[in-house]
Amino acid sequence: MQRRFLDYLIISFKGIAMGAADAVPGVSGGTIAFISGIYEELLTSISNVNISLFTTLKNKGFKLFWKELNGNFILALMTGIIISFISFMRLAKYLIEYHPILIWSFFFGLIVASIFFVGKQVAKWNIKTIIAFIFGSFIAYYITTLPSLASNDNSFFLFFAGAIAICAMILPGISGSFILVILGAYKTLSDAFHDFNLKKIALFTGGAVIGLLSFSRILKWLFKHYHNITLALLTGFIFGSLNKIWPWKTTLNVLEKSSGKIIPFSDVSDLGTLSIYQKQIANFDTFKMVTEKSISPLQYTQINNNIDAQTFAAIILILIGFSTIFILEKLGSKTQ
Protein backbone atom coordinates (compact mmCIF):
# COMPACT_ATOMS: atom_id res chain seq x y z
CA MET A 1 0.00 0.00 0.00
CA GLN A 2 1.51 3.27 -1.16
CA ARG A 3 1.06 6.06 1.37
CA ARG A 4 2.06 9.69 1.41
CA PHE A 5 3.51 11.60 4.33
CA LEU A 6 0.06 13.08 4.99
CA ASP A 7 -1.38 9.55 5.30
CA TYR A 8 1.17 8.65 7.96
CA LEU A 9 0.50 11.93 9.75
CA ILE A 10 -3.20 11.00 9.91
CA ILE A 11 -2.23 7.57 11.26
CA SER A 12 -0.21 9.30 13.98
CA PHE A 13 -3.26 11.39 14.90
CA LYS A 14 -5.24 8.17 15.18
CA GLY A 15 -2.51 6.88 17.48
CA ILE A 16 -2.87 10.00 19.59
CA ALA A 17 -6.61 9.32 19.88
CA MET A 18 -5.91 5.67 20.80
CA GLY A 19 -3.37 6.65 23.45
CA ALA A 20 -5.72 9.22 24.97
CA ALA A 21 -8.52 6.64 25.12
CA ASP A 22 -6.30 3.96 26.67
CA ALA A 23 -5.21 6.40 29.39
CA VAL A 24 -8.79 6.63 30.68
CA PRO A 25 -10.08 3.69 32.76
CA GLY A 26 -13.27 2.65 30.95
CA VAL A 27 -12.38 3.54 27.35
CA SER A 28 -10.63 1.24 24.86
CA GLY A 29 -8.03 2.34 22.35
CA GLY A 30 -9.10 -0.70 20.34
CA THR A 31 -12.46 0.97 19.79
CA ILE A 32 -10.73 4.03 18.33
CA ALA A 33 -8.56 1.83 16.09
CA PHE A 34 -11.63 0.00 14.82
CA ILE A 35 -13.67 3.10 14.11
CA SER A 36 -10.78 4.88 12.43
CA GLY A 37 -10.25 2.03 9.99
CA ILE A 38 -6.87 0.65 11.07
CA TYR A 39 -7.85 -2.19 13.41
CA GLU A 40 -7.33 -5.21 11.15
CA GLU A 41 -4.14 -3.75 9.64
CA LEU A 42 -2.85 -3.22 13.17
CA LEU A 43 -3.60 -6.84 14.15
CA THR A 44 -2.00 -8.17 10.97
CA SER A 45 1.12 -6.04 11.43
CA ILE A 46 1.56 -7.12 15.05
CA SER A 47 0.93 -10.81 14.36
CA ASN A 48 3.52 -10.75 11.55
CA VAL A 49 6.28 -10.15 14.11
CA ASN A 50 7.98 -13.57 14.39
CA ILE A 51 11.31 -15.34 14.02
CA SER A 52 11.15 -15.41 10.21
CA LEU A 53 10.91 -11.63 10.18
CA PHE A 54 14.29 -11.39 11.91
CA THR A 55 15.68 -14.03 9.55
CA THR A 56 14.71 -11.64 6.75
CA LEU A 57 16.60 -8.87 8.52
CA LYS A 58 19.71 -11.04 8.77
CA ASN A 59 19.67 -12.48 5.26
CA LYS A 60 17.97 -9.85 3.10
CA GLY A 61 18.65 -6.57 4.87
CA PHE A 62 16.78 -3.86 6.74
CA LYS A 63 14.78 -2.51 3.78
CA LEU A 64 12.91 -5.77 3.13
CA PHE A 65 12.57 -6.40 6.89
CA TRP A 66 10.97 -2.96 7.35
CA LYS A 67 8.58 -3.58 4.46
CA GLU A 68 7.45 -6.98 5.81
CA LEU A 69 7.04 -5.42 9.25
CA ASN A 70 4.87 -2.65 7.80
CA GLY A 71 7.30 -0.47 9.70
CA ASN A 72 6.15 2.95 8.52
CA PHE A 73 2.60 2.22 9.67
CA ILE A 74 3.71 0.87 13.07
CA LEU A 75 6.17 3.73 13.63
CA ALA A 76 3.60 6.40 12.79
CA LEU A 77 0.91 4.79 14.96
CA MET A 78 3.14 3.99 17.95
CA THR A 79 4.63 7.50 17.93
CA GLY A 80 1.14 8.94 18.35
CA ILE A 81 0.12 6.35 20.98
CA ILE A 82 3.23 6.76 23.14
CA ILE A 83 3.25 10.57 23.06
CA SER A 84 -0.46 10.70 23.85
CA PHE A 85 -0.50 7.96 26.49
CA ILE A 86 2.36 9.43 28.50
CA SER A 87 1.08 13.02 28.33
CA PHE A 88 -2.66 12.32 28.55
CA MET A 89 -2.34 9.90 31.47
CA ARG A 90 -1.33 12.85 33.64
CA LEU A 91 -4.15 15.01 32.24
CA ALA A 92 -6.66 12.15 32.58
CA LYS A 93 -5.75 11.78 36.25
CA TYR A 94 -6.56 15.47 36.83
CA LEU A 95 -9.80 15.37 34.82
CA ILE A 96 -11.06 12.21 36.52
CA GLU A 97 -10.35 13.70 39.94
CA TYR A 98 -11.69 17.23 39.40
CA HIS A 99 -14.11 17.00 36.44
CA PRO A 100 -15.31 13.38 36.35
CA ILE A 101 -18.79 14.05 34.94
CA LEU A 102 -17.42 16.06 32.02
CA ILE A 103 -14.74 13.59 30.91
CA TRP A 104 -17.04 10.58 31.30
CA SER A 105 -19.78 12.38 29.33
CA PHE A 106 -17.46 12.95 26.37
CA PHE A 107 -16.38 9.32 26.29
CA PHE A 108 -19.94 8.08 26.83
CA GLY A 109 -21.03 9.86 23.64
CA LEU A 110 -17.99 8.48 21.85
CA ILE A 111 -18.77 4.89 22.87
CA VAL A 112 -22.50 5.16 22.03
CA ALA A 113 -21.59 6.17 18.47
CA SER A 114 -19.00 3.39 18.35
CA ILE A 115 -21.68 0.76 18.94
CA PHE A 116 -23.48 1.87 15.79
CA PHE A 117 -20.36 2.01 13.62
CA VAL A 118 -18.92 -1.33 14.73
CA GLY A 119 -22.32 -3.02 14.60
CA LYS A 120 -22.93 -1.96 11.01
CA GLN A 121 -19.76 -3.81 9.97
CA VAL A 122 -21.55 -7.09 10.69
CA ALA A 123 -22.59 -8.29 7.22
CA LYS A 124 -25.49 -10.40 8.44
CA TRP A 125 -27.21 -10.57 11.81
CA ASN A 126 -28.45 -14.07 12.63
CA ILE A 127 -28.85 -16.26 15.70
CA LYS A 128 -25.07 -16.81 16.00
CA THR A 129 -24.17 -13.13 15.80
CA ILE A 130 -26.98 -12.18 18.19
CA ILE A 131 -25.73 -14.74 20.73
CA ALA A 132 -22.19 -13.42 20.29
CA PHE A 133 -23.44 -9.85 20.85
CA ILE A 134 -25.33 -10.83 24.02
CA PHE A 135 -22.35 -12.82 25.32
CA GLY A 136 -19.94 -9.93 24.66
CA SER A 137 -22.32 -7.48 26.35
CA PHE A 138 -22.59 -9.70 29.42
CA ILE A 139 -18.83 -10.21 29.73
CA ALA A 140 -18.04 -6.50 29.37
CA TYR A 141 -20.81 -5.49 31.79
CA TYR A 142 -19.60 -8.07 34.32
CA ILE A 143 -16.04 -6.71 34.10
CA THR A 144 -17.33 -3.19 34.85
CA THR A 145 -18.92 -4.47 38.08
CA LEU A 146 -15.79 -6.17 39.41
CA PRO A 147 -14.34 -4.57 42.55
CA SER A 148 -10.92 -2.96 42.29
CA LEU A 149 -8.04 -4.65 44.07
CA ALA A 150 -5.73 -2.88 46.47
CA SER A 151 -2.90 -0.99 44.79
CA ASN A 152 0.09 -3.25 44.15
CA ASP A 153 3.45 -1.48 44.35
CA ASN A 154 5.52 -4.49 43.31
CA SER A 155 7.53 -3.49 40.26
CA PHE A 156 7.56 -6.97 38.72
CA PHE A 157 3.78 -7.21 39.11
CA LEU A 158 3.66 -4.54 36.40
CA PHE A 159 5.06 -7.07 33.90
CA PHE A 160 2.06 -9.36 34.49
CA ALA A 161 -0.35 -6.41 34.53
CA GLY A 162 1.08 -5.13 31.24
CA ALA A 163 0.53 -8.49 29.52
CA ILE A 164 -3.09 -8.68 30.69
CA ALA A 165 -3.97 -5.02 30.12
CA ILE A 166 -2.58 -4.85 26.58
CA CYS A 167 -4.93 -7.66 25.54
CA ALA A 168 -7.84 -5.52 26.71
CA MET A 169 -6.40 -2.39 25.09
CA ILE A 170 -6.63 -3.93 21.62
CA LEU A 171 -10.15 -5.27 22.24
CA PRO A 172 -12.83 -2.72 21.30
CA GLY A 173 -15.04 -2.07 24.29
CA ILE A 174 -12.79 -3.44 27.03
CA SER A 175 -10.54 -0.84 28.61
CA GLY A 176 -6.94 -1.76 29.31
CA SER A 177 -6.69 1.04 31.87
CA PHE A 178 -9.77 -0.27 33.67
CA ILE A 179 -8.18 -3.73 33.80
CA LEU A 180 -5.18 -2.04 35.45
CA VAL A 181 -7.58 -0.49 37.98
CA ILE A 182 -9.12 -3.90 38.72
CA LEU A 183 -5.65 -5.44 39.10
CA GLY A 184 -4.57 -2.61 41.40
CA ALA A 185 -1.79 -1.50 39.04
CA TYR A 186 -3.21 1.73 37.57
CA LYS A 187 -1.91 4.05 40.29
CA THR A 188 1.49 2.33 40.34
CA LEU A 189 1.82 2.80 36.59
CA SER A 190 0.50 6.39 36.54
CA ASP A 191 2.96 7.26 39.33
CA ALA A 192 5.75 5.62 37.33
CA PHE A 193 4.96 7.80 34.30
CA HIS A 194 4.60 10.87 36.51
CA ASP A 195 7.97 10.22 38.17
CA PHE A 196 9.60 8.85 35.00
CA ASN A 197 10.51 5.60 36.79
CA LEU A 198 12.19 3.88 33.84
CA LYS A 199 12.47 0.48 35.56
CA LYS A 200 8.72 0.20 36.18
CA ILE A 201 7.88 1.59 32.74
CA ALA A 202 10.25 -0.94 31.11
CA LEU A 203 8.72 -3.86 33.04
CA PHE A 204 5.20 -2.82 32.06
CA THR A 205 6.27 -2.37 28.43
CA GLY A 206 7.96 -5.79 28.38
CA GLY A 207 4.81 -7.49 29.63
CA ALA A 208 2.72 -5.53 27.14
CA VAL A 209 4.91 -6.62 24.21
CA ILE A 210 4.64 -10.32 25.19
CA GLY A 211 0.88 -10.07 25.64
CA LEU A 212 0.39 -8.13 22.42
CA LEU A 213 2.37 -10.53 20.21
CA SER A 214 0.45 -13.50 21.62
CA PHE A 215 -3.08 -12.14 21.69
CA SER A 216 -2.96 -10.42 18.28
CA ARG A 217 -2.51 -13.82 16.62
CA ILE A 218 -5.66 -15.12 18.29
CA LEU A 219 -7.67 -12.10 17.15
CA LYS A 220 -6.31 -12.34 13.61
CA TRP A 221 -7.36 -16.00 13.46
CA LEU A 222 -10.84 -15.14 14.74
CA PHE A 223 -11.29 -12.41 12.12
CA LYS A 224 -10.13 -14.78 9.38
CA HIS A 225 -12.40 -17.71 10.31
CA TYR A 226 -15.32 -16.08 12.18
CA HIS A 227 -15.40 -12.51 10.90
CA ASN A 228 -19.09 -11.75 11.47
CA ILE A 229 -19.30 -13.46 14.85
CA THR A 230 -16.14 -11.71 16.03
CA LEU A 231 -17.53 -8.31 14.98
CA ALA A 232 -20.80 -9.04 16.81
CA LEU A 233 -18.84 -10.08 19.90
CA LEU A 234 -16.80 -6.86 19.80
CA THR A 235 -19.99 -4.81 19.37
CA GLY A 236 -21.29 -6.49 22.53
CA PHE A 237 -18.07 -5.65 24.35
CA ILE A 238 -18.56 -1.97 23.51
CA PHE A 239 -22.24 -2.00 24.50
CA GLY A 240 -21.53 -3.71 27.82
CA SER A 241 -18.81 -1.21 28.69
CA LEU A 242 -21.29 1.69 28.80
CA ASN A 243 -22.03 0.96 32.46
CA LYS A 244 -18.46 1.86 33.43
CA ILE A 245 -18.43 5.25 31.71
CA TRP A 246 -21.91 6.45 32.70
CA PRO A 247 -21.11 9.90 34.16
CA TRP A 248 -23.22 9.78 37.34
CA LYS A 249 -22.27 7.27 40.04
CA THR A 250 -22.94 6.45 43.67
CA THR A 251 -20.06 4.92 45.60
CA LEU A 252 -20.86 1.74 47.52
CA ASN A 253 -17.56 0.60 49.03
CA VAL A 254 -14.10 2.09 49.36
CA LEU A 255 -10.65 0.89 50.35
CA GLU A 256 -9.04 2.68 53.29
CA LYS A 257 -5.38 2.83 52.30
CA SER A 258 -3.95 3.09 55.81
CA SER A 259 -5.71 -0.01 57.16
CA GLY A 260 -6.20 -1.91 53.92
CA LYS A 261 -9.85 -2.52 54.87
CA ILE A 262 -12.81 -2.31 52.51
CA ILE A 263 -15.62 -0.34 54.15
CA PRO A 264 -19.02 1.09 53.11
CA PHE A 265 -18.61 4.63 51.84
CA SER A 266 -21.55 5.63 54.03
CA ASP A 267 -19.22 5.08 57.02
CA VAL A 268 -16.87 7.72 55.62
CA SER A 269 -19.16 10.51 54.46
CA ASP A 270 -22.78 11.64 54.23
CA LEU A 271 -22.15 12.30 50.56
CA GLY A 272 -22.99 9.61 48.02
CA THR A 273 -20.06 9.89 45.61
CA LEU A 274 -16.38 9.46 46.47
CA SER A 275 -15.08 11.97 43.92
CA ILE A 276 -17.20 14.75 45.46
CA TYR A 277 -15.89 13.93 48.92
CA GLN A 278 -12.29 13.78 47.69
CA LYS A 279 -12.57 17.20 46.06
CA GLN A 280 -14.03 18.69 49.22
CA ILE A 281 -11.16 17.46 51.41
CA ALA A 282 -8.55 17.90 48.65
CA ASN A 283 -7.31 14.36 49.25
CA PHE A 284 -7.41 11.72 46.50
CA ASP A 285 -5.18 9.10 48.13
CA THR A 286 -6.70 8.15 51.50
CA PHE A 287 -9.66 6.27 50.01
CA LYS A 288 -9.97 4.32 46.77
CA MET A 289 -13.18 3.35 45.03
CA VAL A 290 -13.91 -0.39 45.15
CA THR A 291 -17.51 -0.69 43.96
CA GLU A 292 -19.97 1.85 42.54
CA LYS A 293 -23.34 1.96 40.79
CA SER A 294 -24.75 4.04 37.94
CA ILE A 295 -27.57 6.42 38.89
CA SER A 296 -29.60 9.23 37.29
CA PRO A 297 -28.44 12.88 37.36
CA LEU A 298 -31.37 13.68 39.69
CA GLN A 299 -30.31 10.99 42.17
CA TYR A 300 -26.71 12.22 41.90
CA THR A 301 -27.82 15.69 42.99
CA GLN A 302 -29.95 14.34 45.83
CA ILE A 303 -27.26 12.12 47.39
CA ASN A 304 -24.58 14.83 47.18
CA ASN A 305 -26.23 17.69 49.10
CA ASN A 306 -27.97 19.16 46.02
CA ILE A 307 -24.72 19.61 44.10
CA ASP A 308 -25.06 20.56 40.43
CA ALA A 309 -25.13 17.39 38.30
CA GLN A 310 -23.82 19.43 35.31
CA THR A 311 -26.50 17.82 33.14
CA PHE A 312 -26.51 20.47 30.38
CA ALA A 313 -22.70 20.47 30.03
CA ALA A 314 -22.74 16.66 30.10
CA ILE A 315 -25.28 16.50 27.24
CA ILE A 316 -23.16 18.88 25.15
CA LEU A 317 -20.05 16.78 25.73
CA ILE A 318 -21.95 13.56 24.94
CA LEU A 319 -22.91 15.11 21.59
CA ILE A 320 -19.31 16.21 20.97
CA GLY A 321 -18.06 12.71 21.77
CA PHE A 322 -20.72 11.25 19.48
CA SER A 323 -19.67 13.59 16.65
CA THR A 324 -15.99 12.73 17.15
CA ILE A 325 -16.67 9.19 15.94
CA PHE A 326 -18.02 10.53 12.65
CA ILE A 327 -14.79 12.50 12.19
CA LEU A 328 -12.62 9.47 13.02
CA GLU A 329 -14.56 7.29 10.59
CA LYS A 330 -14.14 9.89 7.85
CA LEU A 331 -10.38 9.95 8.51
CA GLY A 332 -10.45 6.16 8.49
CA SER A 333 -11.89 6.05 4.99
CA LYS A 334 -8.92 8.05 3.72
CA THR A 335 -6.30 5.54 4.78
CA GLN A 336 -8.00 2.17 4.35
C-alpha positions in Angstrom: 0.0 0.0 0.0 1.5 3.3 -1.2 1.1 6.1 1.4 2.1 9.7 1.4 3.5 11.6 4.3 0.1 13.1 5.0 -1.4 9.6 5.3 1.2 8.6 8.0 0.5 11.9 9.7 -3.2 11.0 9.9 -2.2 7.6 11.3 -0.2 9.3 14.0 -3.3 11.4 14.9 -5.2 8.2 15.2 -2.5 6.9 17.5 -2.9 10.0 19.6 -6.6 9.3 19.9 -5.9 5.7 20.8 -3.4 6.7 23.5 -5.7 9.2 25.0 -8.5 6.6 25.1 -6.3 4.0 26.7 -5.2 6.4 29.4 -8.8 6.6 30.7 -10.1 3.7 32.8 -13.3 2.6 30.9 -12.4 3.5 27.4 -10.6 1.2 24.9 -8.0 2.3 22.3 -9.1 -0.7 20.3 -12.5 1.0 19.8 -10.7 4.0 18.3 -8.6 1.8 16.1 -11.6 0.0 14.8 -13.7 3.1 14.1 -10.8 4.9 12.4 -10.2 2.0 10.0 -6.9 0.7 11.1 -7.9 -2.2 13.4 -7.3 -5.2 11.2 -4.1 -3.8 9.6 -2.8 -3.2 13.2 -3.6 -6.8 14.1 -2.0 -8.2 11.0 1.1 -6.0 11.4 1.6 -7.1 15.0 0.9 -10.8 14.4 3.5 -10.7 11.5 6.3 -10.1 14.1 8.0 -13.6 14.4 11.3 -15.3 14.0 11.2 -15.4 10.2 10.9 -11.6 10.2 14.3 -11.4 11.9 15.7 -14.0 9.5 14.7 -11.6 6.8 16.6 -8.9 8.5 19.7 -11.0 8.8 19.7 -12.5 5.3 18.0 -9.9 3.1 18.6 -6.6 4.9 16.8 -3.9 6.7 14.8 -2.5 3.8 12.9 -5.8 3.1 12.6 -6.4 6.9 11.0 -3.0 7.3 8.6 -3.6 4.5 7.5 -7.0 5.8 7.0 -5.4 9.3 4.9 -2.6 7.8 7.3 -0.5 9.7 6.2 3.0 8.5 2.6 2.2 9.7 3.7 0.9 13.1 6.2 3.7 13.6 3.6 6.4 12.8 0.9 4.8 15.0 3.1 4.0 17.9 4.6 7.5 17.9 1.1 8.9 18.4 0.1 6.4 21.0 3.2 6.8 23.1 3.3 10.6 23.1 -0.5 10.7 23.8 -0.5 8.0 26.5 2.4 9.4 28.5 1.1 13.0 28.3 -2.7 12.3 28.6 -2.3 9.9 31.5 -1.3 12.8 33.6 -4.1 15.0 32.2 -6.7 12.2 32.6 -5.8 11.8 36.3 -6.6 15.5 36.8 -9.8 15.4 34.8 -11.1 12.2 36.5 -10.3 13.7 39.9 -11.7 17.2 39.4 -14.1 17.0 36.4 -15.3 13.4 36.4 -18.8 14.1 34.9 -17.4 16.1 32.0 -14.7 13.6 30.9 -17.0 10.6 31.3 -19.8 12.4 29.3 -17.5 13.0 26.4 -16.4 9.3 26.3 -19.9 8.1 26.8 -21.0 9.9 23.6 -18.0 8.5 21.8 -18.8 4.9 22.9 -22.5 5.2 22.0 -21.6 6.2 18.5 -19.0 3.4 18.3 -21.7 0.8 18.9 -23.5 1.9 15.8 -20.4 2.0 13.6 -18.9 -1.3 14.7 -22.3 -3.0 14.6 -22.9 -2.0 11.0 -19.8 -3.8 10.0 -21.6 -7.1 10.7 -22.6 -8.3 7.2 -25.5 -10.4 8.4 -27.2 -10.6 11.8 -28.4 -14.1 12.6 -28.8 -16.3 15.7 -25.1 -16.8 16.0 -24.2 -13.1 15.8 -27.0 -12.2 18.2 -25.7 -14.7 20.7 -22.2 -13.4 20.3 -23.4 -9.8 20.8 -25.3 -10.8 24.0 -22.4 -12.8 25.3 -19.9 -9.9 24.7 -22.3 -7.5 26.3 -22.6 -9.7 29.4 -18.8 -10.2 29.7 -18.0 -6.5 29.4 -20.8 -5.5 31.8 -19.6 -8.1 34.3 -16.0 -6.7 34.1 -17.3 -3.2 34.8 -18.9 -4.5 38.1 -15.8 -6.2 39.4 -14.3 -4.6 42.5 -10.9 -3.0 42.3 -8.0 -4.6 44.1 -5.7 -2.9 46.5 -2.9 -1.0 44.8 0.1 -3.3 44.1 3.4 -1.5 44.4 5.5 -4.5 43.3 7.5 -3.5 40.3 7.6 -7.0 38.7 3.8 -7.2 39.1 3.7 -4.5 36.4 5.1 -7.1 33.9 2.1 -9.4 34.5 -0.4 -6.4 34.5 1.1 -5.1 31.2 0.5 -8.5 29.5 -3.1 -8.7 30.7 -4.0 -5.0 30.1 -2.6 -4.8 26.6 -4.9 -7.7 25.5 -7.8 -5.5 26.7 -6.4 -2.4 25.1 -6.6 -3.9 21.6 -10.1 -5.3 22.2 -12.8 -2.7 21.3 -15.0 -2.1 24.3 -12.8 -3.4 27.0 -10.5 -0.8 28.6 -6.9 -1.8 29.3 -6.7 1.0 31.9 -9.8 -0.3 33.7 -8.2 -3.7 33.8 -5.2 -2.0 35.4 -7.6 -0.5 38.0 -9.1 -3.9 38.7 -5.6 -5.4 39.1 -4.6 -2.6 41.4 -1.8 -1.5 39.0 -3.2 1.7 37.6 -1.9 4.1 40.3 1.5 2.3 40.3 1.8 2.8 36.6 0.5 6.4 36.5 3.0 7.3 39.3 5.8 5.6 37.3 5.0 7.8 34.3 4.6 10.9 36.5 8.0 10.2 38.2 9.6 8.8 35.0 10.5 5.6 36.8 12.2 3.9 33.8 12.5 0.5 35.6 8.7 0.2 36.2 7.9 1.6 32.7 10.2 -0.9 31.1 8.7 -3.9 33.0 5.2 -2.8 32.1 6.3 -2.4 28.4 8.0 -5.8 28.4 4.8 -7.5 29.6 2.7 -5.5 27.1 4.9 -6.6 24.2 4.6 -10.3 25.2 0.9 -10.1 25.6 0.4 -8.1 22.4 2.4 -10.5 20.2 0.4 -13.5 21.6 -3.1 -12.1 21.7 -3.0 -10.4 18.3 -2.5 -13.8 16.6 -5.7 -15.1 18.3 -7.7 -12.1 17.2 -6.3 -12.3 13.6 -7.4 -16.0 13.5 -10.8 -15.1 14.7 -11.3 -12.4 12.1 -10.1 -14.8 9.4 -12.4 -17.7 10.3 -15.3 -16.1 12.2 -15.4 -12.5 10.9 -19.1 -11.7 11.5 -19.3 -13.5 14.9 -16.1 -11.7 16.0 -17.5 -8.3 15.0 -20.8 -9.0 16.8 -18.8 -10.1 19.9 -16.8 -6.9 19.8 -20.0 -4.8 19.4 -21.3 -6.5 22.5 -18.1 -5.6 24.4 -18.6 -2.0 23.5 -22.2 -2.0 24.5 -21.5 -3.7 27.8 -18.8 -1.2 28.7 -21.3 1.7 28.8 -22.0 1.0 32.5 -18.5 1.9 33.4 -18.4 5.2 31.7 -21.9 6.4 32.7 -21.1 9.9 34.2 -23.2 9.8 37.3 -22.3 7.3 40.0 -22.9 6.5 43.7 -20.1 4.9 45.6 -20.9 1.7 47.5 -17.6 0.6 49.0 -14.1 2.1 49.4 -10.6 0.9 50.4 -9.0 2.7 53.3 -5.4 2.8 52.3 -3.9 3.1 55.8 -5.7 0.0 57.2 -6.2 -1.9 53.9 -9.9 -2.5 54.9 -12.8 -2.3 52.5 -15.6 -0.3 54.1 -19.0 1.1 53.1 -18.6 4.6 51.8 -21.6 5.6 54.0 -19.2 5.1 57.0 -16.9 7.7 55.6 -19.2 10.5 54.5 -22.8 11.6 54.2 -22.2 12.3 50.6 -23.0 9.6 48.0 -20.1 9.9 45.6 -16.4 9.5 46.5 -15.1 12.0 43.9 -17.2 14.7 45.5 -15.9 13.9 48.9 -12.3 13.8 47.7 -12.6 17.2 46.1 -14.0 18.7 49.2 -11.2 17.5 51.4 -8.5 17.9 48.6 -7.3 14.4 49.2 -7.4 11.7 46.5 -5.2 9.1 48.1 -6.7 8.1 51.5 -9.7 6.3 50.0 -10.0 4.3 46.8 -13.2 3.4 45.0 -13.9 -0.4 45.1 -17.5 -0.7 44.0 -20.0 1.8 42.5 -23.3 2.0 40.8 -24.7 4.0 37.9 -27.6 6.4 38.9 -29.6 9.2 37.3 -28.4 12.9 37.4 -31.4 13.7 39.7 -30.3 11.0 42.2 -26.7 12.2 41.9 -27.8 15.7 43.0 -30.0 14.3 45.8 -27.3 12.1 47.4 -24.6 14.8 47.2 -26.2 17.7 49.1 -28.0 19.2 46.0 -24.7 19.6 44.1 -25.1 20.6 40.4 -25.1 17.4 38.3 -23.8 19.4 35.3 -26.5 17.8 33.1 -26.5 20.5 30.4 -22.7 20.5 30.0 -22.7 16.7 30.1 -25.3 16.5 27.2 -23.2 18.9 25.2 -20.0 16.8 25.7 -21.9 13.6 24.9 -22.9 15.1 21.6 -19.3 16.2 21.0 -18.1 12.7 21.8 -20.7 11.2 19.5 -19.7 13.6 16.7 -16.0 12.7 17.2 -16.7 9.2 15.9 -18.0 10.5 12.6 -14.8 12.5 12.2 -12.6 9.5 13.0 -14.6 7.3 10.6 -14.1 9.9 7.9 -10.4 9.9 8.5 -10.4 6.2 8.5 -11.9 6.0 5.0 -8.9 8.1 3.7 -6.3 5.5 4.8 -8.0 2.2 4.4 
